[in-house]
Amino acid sequence: MTFSIQSTYVSGVRLEMEIEPIFASMALYDVKERKKVSENFYFDMTSEAVKKLLEPHVPFQDVSSLARSCIFQLTQPSCDVFLVIRVRLIHTYIMVI
């Protein structure tokens, strides 16, 4: 996974290898206060090629999973606030008969 960070924002998240559906979420956490300071942002990192393969099995894709950007705003910026990205892999199995 590759992150592009420019000043105070992440400009892009990209996977090096795209072989299965991948879903992710991110949020801001304050480590000093030990709490989450933002809502979760959910996004789909599945490549278009893999989505094409899954099309017969997943006829509908929710609009909320198509988001490609978000904005996190802090009223009091701090060095103790971190962006945490959680990646979920959905293992796919293809049965050939």
C-alpha positions in Angstrom: 0.0 0.0 0.0 1.3 3.4 -0.9 0.4 6.7 0.7 1.1 10.2 -0.7 1.2 12.8 2.0 1.5 16.5 1.2 1.6 19.0 4.1 -1.4 18.4 6.3 -3.4 16.1 4.0 -3.2 12.6 2.4 -3.4 13.1 -1.3 -3.8 9.5 -2.3 -3.9 5.9 -1.2 -2.9 3.2 -3.8 -2.4 -0.5 -3.6 0.6 -2.2 -5.2 -1.2 -5.5 -5.9 -4.8 -5.7 -6.8 -6.1 -9.3 -6.7 -9.2 -9.3 -4.6 -11.9 -6.9 -3.3 -10.5 -4.6 -0.7 -12.6 -2.3 1.5 -11.2 0.3 4.0 -12.1 2.9 6.5 -10.3 5.7 8.1 -10.7 8.0 11.0 -8.7 10.4 13.2 -7.6 9.4 16.7 -6.1 11.4 19.5 -3.5 9.2 21.2 -3.1 11.6 24.2 -6.8 11.6 25.0 -7.1 7.9 23.8 -10.3 8.6 21.8 -11.5 8.8 18.2 -12.1 12.5 17.2 -13.8 12.0 13.8 -16.5 9.9 12.1 -15.4 6.9 10.0 -15.0 7.3 6.3 -15.6 4.1 4.4 -14.3 3.5 0.9 -13.8 0.7 -1.7 -10.2 0.2 -3.0 -11.2 -2.6 -5.4 -9.7 -2.1 -8.9 -12.0 -1.8 -11.9 -10.7 -5.0 -13.3 -11.7 -7.0 -10.2 -15.1 -5.2 -10.1 -15.7 -6.4 -13.6 -15.0 -10.0 -12.5 -17.4 -9.7 -9.6 -20.2 -8.0 -11.7 -22.2 -11.2 -12.2 -22.2 -11.9 -8.5 -22.7 -8.4 -7.2 -25.5 -6.8 -9.3 -25.8 -3.7 -7.1 -23.2 -1.3 -5.7 -24.3 1.2 -3.1 -23.6 4.8 -3.9 -22.0 5.4 -0.5 -19.2 2.9 -1.4 -18.3 5.0 -4.5 -16.8 7.9 -2.6 -13.2 8.7 -3.5 -12.5 11.6 -1.2 -13.3 13.1 2.2 -12.4 16.0 4.5 -11.5 15.7 8.1 -11.6 19.0 10.0 -10.0 19.7 13.4 -10.9 22.7 15.5 -7.7 22.3 17.5 -4.9 20.7 15.5 -2.4 18.6 17.6 0.7 16.4 17.1 -1.2 13.7 19.0 -3.8 13.2 16.3 -3.2 10.4 13.8 -5.0 9.2 10.7 -5.7 5.5 11.1 -6.6 3.4 8.0 -8.2 0.0 8.5 -8.0 -2.3 5.5 -10.4 -5.3 5.1 -9.8 -8.0 2.6 -12.6 -10.1 1.4 -11.2 -13.4 0.2 -12.8 -14.6 -3.0 -12.9 -18.2 -4.1 -13.8 -19.3 -7.6 -15.1 -22.8 -8.0 -14.4 -24.3 -11.4 -16.4 -27.4 -12.4 
